[in-house]
């Protein structure tokens, strides 16, 4: 069985977890706290960086979530998540990379840094950090709605890595309550549709000790008030 070193609220790890679940690949999850000086599972790499994937009894050890996602796609071609043509695959790579860079810099990294800023005791991000992340998340929701014009998913009529990338970051923001759900029904419906997929169920049970998510985080069909 493959083994994945991960941290529950790392959006890059969440992208990999979602892809593995969509591909129905059995995997053993190994928790690796990002603040620990030594990795919990040394075989996954001495850097301690996550995500880290081990396959074949340790014969292959990979880090960098994009490399891992492409490896998964190559190993399990059924239920493709990166497109079926060179043009589609290029679009998936390009847009997923852009989403990662924007979301990580403007949304998820500031939230996680704020939560871990007073280690060893975790604290909820300040109102100022939450306001900035919420403003950036609103921009993300607008981009999601734009991509969903006449489409069911962000790259057309099939789920791809683009959707998984966006929802991985958005779900972390949702955990911290940094999403204003009142102004974008198109993006909200897309988010509910992904939350209802079996692949997302594991993420709904994730918890960060000392910081509880808002009620809508675990509710598949939550209907925020406007």
Steps between C-alpha positions, in 0.01 A plus 500: 500500500617852423573731792452875505668730748262791543376779723121518515459872428776529240317580173774333294454179698124531460536519123695173500255334740207598280671367190581169667140470619356586158724232349397260780862430589536346848746702704626507856504854634792592727462824691806726477480818708670779301655655812683183607873495442502128418242332276268253671566246227868523398460286186287778354800729483735679734377842391173458688323682219151387408343351304734205464396182320660158540407218265607142443652430841717808488624453144363844403486803727361822357445850632358810328126469463497569125751220438293268718176585319656432159646175633155391621348587162766296318463201733120502502382619156137406568279795595741757351534825694751682281329491161521264206683717245825698511299823488275397788792381711685826440193698608463290815866547590493873430183585688574270793841663538348849492236406758763351729718809486219750553317305770809396693648850510178692565281258694623176649859580598406819694227307684729214595788728600264695725366181658850366570648836596482440875617141516470273685147633561303546179282807470229604258626761249435862596209697360741691275643181349149358455380815324790491254455129434125544455556778245739275306256210526228719351728559201546122474124444506457755221763321290330167568166643386666636187646159415164334559322694227307236300706226670441259786868499604785749476649354184184390322262214557729269697670535836875571474798589713396865461188434709696303758761775532244775546289307749805393702589864569140611540428227754790617719364855488156360583646320803623833639175679416669716235237461229212739436239265353232766458584640158576222253242224459672351194825436685312391810305235305826372347654473848198312634518257205863414575435470875231243420747276314633196692856623442435804722366313803842456660566874493177574686629319809834683512551705813781723627533462875400822671323651198151375413351577157165678460188280476475521119843343452376145556151556356483366146194698395544809715291798398662816639268790561540802274 
